[in-house]
Amino acid sequence: MPEYSYDKVYFEKLINRNPFQIWMRSFFFLPLRRYLKGDVLDLGCGIGEIANYVETQDQYFGVDINPYCVEYLQGKGLWAKIGSVYQIPLDTSSMDVIILSHVLEHLEEPDSAFAEISRVLKPSGTLIVIVPMHHGYTTDNTHRIFYQPKLLAETAKKHNYEVKSISFFPIPWEFLGDLFYFFEYRMIAQKQTHQESREGLYGK
C-alpha cells in the first residue's frame, strides 16, 4: 500500500484517538449491545469498535473500503474484508444484524445500498442506522444527504423495513443537534418478510 493516502491518514486518525474520544465512543456504542445478538455485520466498520459489544468475537463481521482498517482488524484475529455498501462480500440472508454507523449520509445511491443490505440480512433481521444531527452533518463536506427522522423512516419503509424506533442520542432533545456535532439520530428497524410486506399493504 502507498506510503501516503487518504485511507492511511484516516486510519491513523482512528487509532490515535485520545482517551476522552475513546471513552466517548464506548459511551455511544454501549447502549447498542442489547441489539447485537447473533451474527453482526459492521458495515463501514473502521477499526471495529463494535466488536467489543457483540456476544462473541466469532459473531463479528467487519466490512470497509479502507484497506488499512481491514488489515488492522485481521491482525487482531477478527473477520474483516474489503467491500462496500454496494457490494458486501457475504452470502445472502447470512446476517442477523447489520449496523450502519455514520455511513448512510455519505452515500450517493442509498437505494442501491439498501438493496444490498437487504440481500445479506436474514428475514426479520435487525438493521441499525446511525446518522448525524444537523451540526454534525454540516461539519463534513463528504456528507451527501441529511437524514432527519421522517426521511429515515420513509427510506426504511420504502425498502420493506418496519421501524421499531428512532431516537435522539445522547440526550432526547433534538434542538441540541444544532449545537453539538456528536449528536445522532438512531433508527432500529426490522426487515419484513414478503408475507409481512403484503399484509401491511392489503391488511391481514
C-alpha positions as CSV (number, residue, x, y, z in Angstrom):
1,M,0.0,0.0,0.0
2,P,1.3,3.6,-0.7
3,E,3.1,5.5,2.0
4,Y,0.6,8.3,1.9
5,S,-3.0,8.1,1.1
6,Y,-6.3,9.4,2.4
7,D,-7.1,5.9,3.6
8,K,-3.9,5.7,5.6
9,V,-4.4,9.2,7.1
10,Y,-8.0,8.4,8.1
11,F,-6.9,5.0,9.6
12,E,-4.2,6.7,11.7
13,K,-6.7,9.3,12.9
14,L,-8.9,6.4,14.2
15,I,-6.2,4.6,16.0
16,N,-4.7,7.7,17.6
17,R,-7.8,9.0,19.3
18,N,-7.2,10.5,22.7
19,P,-8.5,8.8,26.0
20,F,-11.6,11.1,26.1
21,Q,-12.5,10.3,22.5
22,I,-12.1,6.6,23.2
23,W,-14.4,6.9,26.3
24,M,-17.0,8.8,24.2
25,R,-17.0,6.1,21.6
26,S,-17.6,3.4,24.3
27,F,-20.4,5.6,25.8
28,F,-22.1,5.8,22.5
29,F,-21.8,2.2,21.5
30,L,-22.7,0.5,24.8
31,P,-26.5,1.1,24.6
32,L,-26.5,-0.8,21.3
33,R,-25.3,-4.0,22.9
34,R,-28.8,-5.3,23.5
35,Y,-29.5,-5.3,19.8
36,L,-26.3,-7.0,18.8
37,K,-27.4,-10.6,19.0
38,G,-26.3,-13.4,16.6
39,D,-24.1,-12.7,13.6
40,V,-23.4,-8.9,13.3
41,L,-22.2,-7.1,10.2
42,D,-20.5,-3.8,11.0
43,L,-20.8,-2.1,7.6
44,G,-18.2,0.7,7.3
45,C,-16.5,-0.8,10.3
46,G,-13.5,1.4,10.6
47,I,-11.3,-0.1,13.4
48,G,-14.0,-2.3,14.6
49,E,-15.1,-0.8,17.9
50,I,-18.5,-2.5,17.6
51,A,-16.6,-5.9,18.0
52,N,-16.4,-5.1,21.7
53,Y,-20.2,-5.3,22.1
54,V,-21.2,-8.4,20.2
55,E,-21.9,-11.6,22.1
56,T,-18.7,-13.4,20.8
57,Q,-15.9,-12.2,18.6
58,D,-16.7,-15.1,16.2
59,Q,-20.1,-13.3,15.5
60,Y,-18.4,-10.1,14.4
61,F,-18.1,-9.3,10.7
62,G,-16.5,-6.1,9.5
63,V,-16.6,-4.7,6.0
64,D,-14.8,-1.4,5.0
65,I,-13.5,0.2,1.8
66,N,-10.3,1.2,3.7
67,P,-7.6,-1.5,3.4
68,Y,-5.7,-0.2,6.4
69,C,-8.7,-0.7,8.6
70,V,-9.3,-4.2,7.2
71,E,-5.7,-5.2,7.7
72,Y,-5.7,-3.9,11.3
73,L,-8.8,-5.9,12.2
74,Q,-7.5,-9.1,10.5
75,G,-4.3,-8.6,12.6
76,K,-6.5,-8.7,15.7
77,G,-8.0,-12.0,14.6
78,L,-11.3,-10.6,13.6
79,W,-13.3,-11.3,10.4
80,A,-12.8,-8.3,8.1
81,K,-12.9,-7.9,4.4
82,I,-12.7,-5.1,1.9
83,G,-16.1,-4.2,0.5
84,S,-18.7,-1.5,0.3
85,V,-22.4,-1.0,1.0
86,Y,-23.0,-1.7,-2.7
87,Q,-21.0,-4.9,-2.8
88,I,-20.9,-6.8,0.5
89,P,-18.7,-9.9,0.5
90,L,-21.1,-12.1,2.4
91,D,-23.8,-14.7,1.5
92,T,-27.5,-13.9,1.0
93,S,-29.5,-14.0,4.2
94,S,-26.4,-14.6,6.4
95,M,-26.5,-11.8,9.0
96,D,-28.8,-11.4,12.0
97,V,-27.9,-7.7,12.5
98,I,-26.4,-5.1,10.3
99,I,-25.2,-1.8,11.7
100,L,-24.6,1.2,9.5
101,S,-23.0,3.9,11.7
102,H,-22.3,7.3,10.1
103,V,-22.3,5.8,6.6
104,L,-25.7,6.4,5.1
105,E,-25.3,10.2,4.9
106,H,-22.2,9.7,2.7
107,L,-24.0,7.7,0.0
108,E,-24.8,8.9,-3.5
109,E,-27.1,5.9,-4.1
110,P,-28.9,4.9,-0.9
111,D,-31.5,2.8,-2.7
112,S,-28.8,0.5,-4.1
113,A,-27.2,0.3,-0.7
114,F,-30.4,-0.7,0.9
115,A,-31.0,-3.4,-1.7
116,E,-27.6,-5.0,-1.0
117,I,-28.1,-4.7,2.8
118,S,-31.5,-6.5,2.4
119,R,-29.8,-9.2,0.4
120,V,-27.4,-10.0,3.2
121,L,-29.8,-9.5,6.2
122,K,-31.8,-12.5,7.3
123,P,-35.7,-12.3,7.2
124,S,-36.8,-10.5,10.3
125,G,-33.2,-9.4,10.9
126,T,-32.4,-6.1,12.6
127,L,-31.0,-3.0,10.9
128,I,-29.4,-0.3,13.0
129,V,-28.8,3.1,11.2
130,I,-26.9,5.9,12.9
131,V,-26.6,9.4,11.2
132,P,-25.5,12.8,12.5
133,M,-27.9,15.5,13.5
134,H,-27.7,18.9,11.8
135,H,-24.5,20.3,13.3
136,G,-22.6,17.0,12.7
137,Y,-23.9,16.8,9.2
138,T,-22.5,20.3,8.3
139,T,-19.0,19.5,9.6
140,D,-18.1,17.1,6.8
141,N,-18.1,18.1,3.1
142,T,-18.4,14.4,2.1
143,H,-21.9,14.2,3.5
144,R,-24.5,14.0,0.8
145,I,-28.0,13.6,2.3
146,F,-29.2,15.0,5.6
147,Y,-31.5,12.3,7.2
148,Q,-33.9,13.6,9.8
149,P,-36.4,11.1,11.4
150,K,-39.0,11.5,8.7
151,L,-36.7,10.7,5.8
152,L,-35.0,7.9,7.8
153,A,-38.5,6.3,8.3
154,E,-39.5,6.8,4.7
155,T,-36.3,5.3,3.4
156,A,-36.6,2.2,5.6
157,K,-40.3,1.6,4.8
158,K,-39.6,2.0,1.1
159,H,-37.3,-1.0,1.4
160,N,-39.7,-3.1,3.5
161,Y,-38.4,-2.4,6.9
162,E,-40.6,-1.9,9.9
163,V,-39.3,1.0,12.0
164,K,-39.1,0.0,15.7
165,S,-37.7,3.2,17.0
166,I,-36.0,6.4,16.0
167,S,-34.3,8.2,18.9
168,F,-32.0,11.2,19.6
169,F,-28.7,10.4,21.2
170,P,-27.2,11.1,23.7
171,I,-29.9,13.4,25.1
172,P,-33.5,13.2,23.7
173,W,-33.7,16.9,22.8
174,E,-33.4,17.4,19.1
175,F,-32.5,21.1,19.2
176,L,-29.2,20.2,20.8
177,G,-28.2,18.6,17.5
178,D,-28.0,22.1,16.1
179,L,-25.3,22.9,18.7
180,F,-23.2,19.8,19.1
181,Y,-21.5,17.8,16.3
182,F,-21.7,14.4,18.1
183,F,-25.5,14.2,18.5
184,E,-27.1,11.4,16.5
185,Y,-30.3,10.1,15.1
186,R,-30.6,6.3,15.7
187,M,-33.0,4.1,13.9
188,I,-33.8,0.5,14.8
189,A,-35.7,-1.4,12.1
190,Q,-36.7,-4.9,11.3
191,K,-36.6,-6.5,7.8
192,Q,-40.1,-7.7,6.9
193,T,-40.7,-10.9,5.1
194,H,-42.6,-10.9,1.8
195,Q,-45.7,-12.1,3.7
196,E,-45.4,-9.3,6.2
197,S,-45.0,-6.7,3.5
198,R,-48.1,-7.9,1.7
199,E,-50.1,-7.9,4.9
200,G,-49.0,-4.3,5.5
201,L,-50.2,-3.3,2.1
202,Y,-53.5,-5.2,2.0
203,G,-54.4,-6.0,5.6
204,K,-54.4,-9.4,7.3
